[in-house]
Amino acid sequence: MGDVLAGFQTVWEFDTDSVLIRFERGIRIPKLLQVLGERRIPYEALTAVELAPGKKGTVVLRMVPRRGADPLMDAADGQLKDGNDPYRLVLPAERETLAAYYADELRSALGPAATVPCERHMVAAPSAPLSFKAYDGKASFDGSTVSFRWFWTGASSRKWKAGDQSFPVTELADVEWRSPELFNGYLRLVPRTAGCGGPEQPGEADQDPAAVVFGVGYGLVHESLPLAACVLEAIRATEPPADPSPAGLVPAALSSEARPAPADIADRIRHLGALHDSGLLTDDEFSAKKAQLLAEL
């Protein structure tokens, strides 16, 4: 598009494949937006574009990110107030026609996968290292390990007994963020496994050594949410890529680099035949897979 659309507090700069969002600085600008500074949003990271009346003679143009595209919005999980939403552009009401034009242009740039959740992040999270003070401890992230250092004035006796905590992102499955602007806000780390019986059900955050709790003046949105997003981005980066082949069509042993024995090939062809007879494989798929197996002999 190559255009610039300036609103209150925010400027959108359109490129051929993305929009650069720049946030102004000043005492009236929400601190989260100041911390973010600017963000580049690929058009393929969007699922919808909305235009609606705003407050006090304004209109609001908003891009809606796809689930899984932006670690910041995934971590926020719908808890951000309008003023902290980095995807909103507020314009004077007299510019509604112009806003409608750009809304249509953005919608035309959405791809066929716009309604499908993303398998990878497309928008960058704030960069490590990051840290903030919670009510019961200090949370920090250096890019590979999350650390909790307890405060004697706020941490529960259970956390004191457990001691300061360190969590490599390779051992984490997720991160939960409950806004400090809500009751009982916290940041909790979810381990991949916990003991022999699988993940345990976490208790209250003030008793959980894998969580820090917020409070008045602690764990503020512009401090805790960027860290949560950065950790989430790192966790997703450690996950293995999804298998593009349809599950169950071919036994996993086909991926082995070792040359299979003829008996194994015969068993697999019989298995494919059973799948074909049950209707799970088309004639073409069965023929292609059978030829692939025979070529391994």
N, C-alpha and C positions, 0 to 999 in steps of 0.2 A: 504493500500500500504506500509506504514511504511518507506517511503523514504524521502529524503531531496533534494530539488532542489534549488540551490542558484544562483541568478542572480545579476544584478547591483541594489543596493539599497534595494533589497527585497529577502526574503527567504521563500519558501513554504515547509512546513512540512506536509506530507500526513499521514492521519490516516485511520482507516477502514470506517468511516462515514463522515469525514470532512477533510478540509485542514486548517492548521494554517498558516496565513500570518504574517510574522514578518518584520517590516520596520527598516532599519538601521538608525542611527543618524549621523549627520555631517552637515557641512555648505552647502554641495551640495545636501542634501536631502530635497525635498519639505517639507515645514513646516506642511502641512496637514498630510502627512504620519508620520512625527515625532509625531504629536499630537495623531494620531490613535494608534501608538505603535505596536499593533498586533491585528489581527481580526481572529476569527474562522468562517469558512464558511462551513456549511453542504452541502454535495453534492446535497441534495434535494432542496437547495436554488438556484441551477444553472439551466439555460435554454439552454446554449450552451458553447462550448469551441472553441476559434479561435487561429490560428497560422498564422502569416504573417511576411514578411520581415520588419525589422526596419530600423533605420538610422545608417549610419556609421558602416556597418558590423555587424549588430545585427539582431536577430529575436525576435518577441514579442509573448509570449504566454499569452492569456487573457481569463479569465473566464467571462461569461456573466450572471449576476444574474437575476432571475425571477422578474417580476414586483411585488412589494409588499413584497419581501423577505428581503430587506435591506433598512431601513429608511434613511440611508445616501445617497444612490444612488437614492432613490425616491425623496428626497428633492432636490438633485442636478439636477435631471431631464435632464440629458444629457449635462450639462453646464461645466463639468470639463474638463480641458485640459489634454492631455495625461500624463503629468508628475504628475498630482494629482490623477490619476485613481488608486485606491487601488487594482484593479483586474488585473493589468498588471504586467507581469514578463519579463524583458528584459535580453536576454542572448546573448553571442557571437555567431556569425553566424555559427562557426564551431560546435556548439552544437545543430544545428537544428534537427539532427536525434534524439537526446535525447529528445528535446522538443516535437517532433512529437509523440514519444512513450508515454510521459505523457499526451499529448492531447488526444490520443486514450484511455488511461486508464481512464481519467476523463470522457470522453464521455460515456464509458461503465458503469460508475457509475451513470449516470443520470437516474432518475426514469421516469415512464410513465406520470407523471404530469408535466414534465419539461417545457412544453409550456403553462401551465395554470398559470395565475396570482395567487400569494399566498393570502390566506385569513388572514394570520397572519405573523408578522415579524419573520424571522428565524435567522437574524444576529443582534447582539446587537449594539445599538447606543452608542456613548460616554455618560458617566454618568454625571448626574447633581451633584452639581450645576455648571452652566456655565454662562458666561457673556462676553460681548464685547462692545466696544465703536463704535457706529455708528456716522454719521456726526451730527445728530440732537438729539441724546440722548444715554443713556446707556440701553442696553437690558440685562436682566438676567432671568434665569430660575432655580428654586429651586427643581424641580421635580414635582411640582403640580401647580405652578402659574408662568406665564410669566409677567414680569414687565418692563415697559418703564419709564425712568426718563429723562425728557427733558433737553437739554442744552440751555441756553439762547442765546448762540452765534450761534446756528444752527437751532433750532426748529422754525417752522412757527408760526405765531400769532394764527392760528386755533388750533394748538397743545397746545400752552400755555393756551389758553382759556379753552380747554378741561381738562387740568391738567395731572399730571402723571397718568399712566394707569396700571391696574392689570387685568390679564385674567386667570382665572382658566381653566385648560385644559378640565374640564368637560363641559365648555361652548364653546369649539372650535371645528370646523369641519375639519380644515386643516391649513397648514402653507405653504406659498409661499416664495421661495427664488430665487431671481435673482442675479446672481453672481456679485460681485463688479468689476470683470474684464470685465463686459459688461457695456454699457451705461445705466445710471439710475438704478443702482442696489439697491435692497431693501430686507427687510424681512417683510412680511405681515402676520398677523393672520386673519384667516377666521372664524367668529363666526358661531355657529350652526343656529341661527336666529338673525334677526335684525329688531325689530319692529313688528307690526301686519301683515305687508304685506310680510313677509319672508325676506331673505337676500337682502341687498341693494347692488347696484353696486358700488364698491369702486372707489374713484377718484384717483388723483395722490398721490403717496406714501408720498410726502412731506406735503400733506394736510390731510392725513388719520391718526387719532390717534391710529389705530390698526397696524401701520407700522412704521418702522425706515428706513431711507435712508442711503446708503453707499456713499463713496466718496474716494478721494485719501488718503490712509492711514487709512480709516475707514471701519469697517465691513469686514475685510480681510477674505479670504476663510477659512483659518485654524481656525478662530475664530467664524465666523457667521454660517458656514455650520454645524459644530458639534452641535451647539445650535439648529438650525432648525431641524436636525435629531432627537435630543433628545426630542424636543417638539412633533414632528410627532409620534415618538414611544409612547409617553405618551397619545396622542390623540387616537391612534389606540387601546391602551389598555383599554380605557374607553368605546369603542364601544361594543354593545351587540353582542354575537356570531351569526353567520348566522343560520337561520332555516334550518336544513338538510332535512326536508320533502318537497316534491314538492309543490310549491305554487298552491293553488286553488283546490287541490284534496279533502281536508277535511276542513270543516269550522273551524275557529279559536276557536270556543267555545269548541271543543273537548279537548282542553288542560286544561279546567277548572277542578279543583279538586272536585267541587260539583257534586253530583250524578244527572244526567239529568233526566227530566221527560219523561215518555213513549212517550208523544206527540212530544217532541223534537227529540227523537230517530227516530220516524217515519218520521218526516220532513227531518232529515239528510239522512235517507235511500232513501227517494224519491229524494233528491238532488244527492246522489251518483248514483241512477238509471239514472238520467238525464245526468250526466257526462259519464256514461257507454254507454248510447244510442248515445251520440254525438261522441264517440270514444276516449274521453280523459282518460278513464280508461279501462284497459284490463279486460277480464273475471276473471282472477286470482286476480287482484287488487280489483275489485268490490266485489268478494266473501270474500276476507280477511277483507276489511274494513267493510262490512256488518256484518260479524261475530264479529268483534271488537265492533261495536255499540250494537249488541244484547247482548253481554256479559256485557254491562254496565247497563242493565235493572235490 
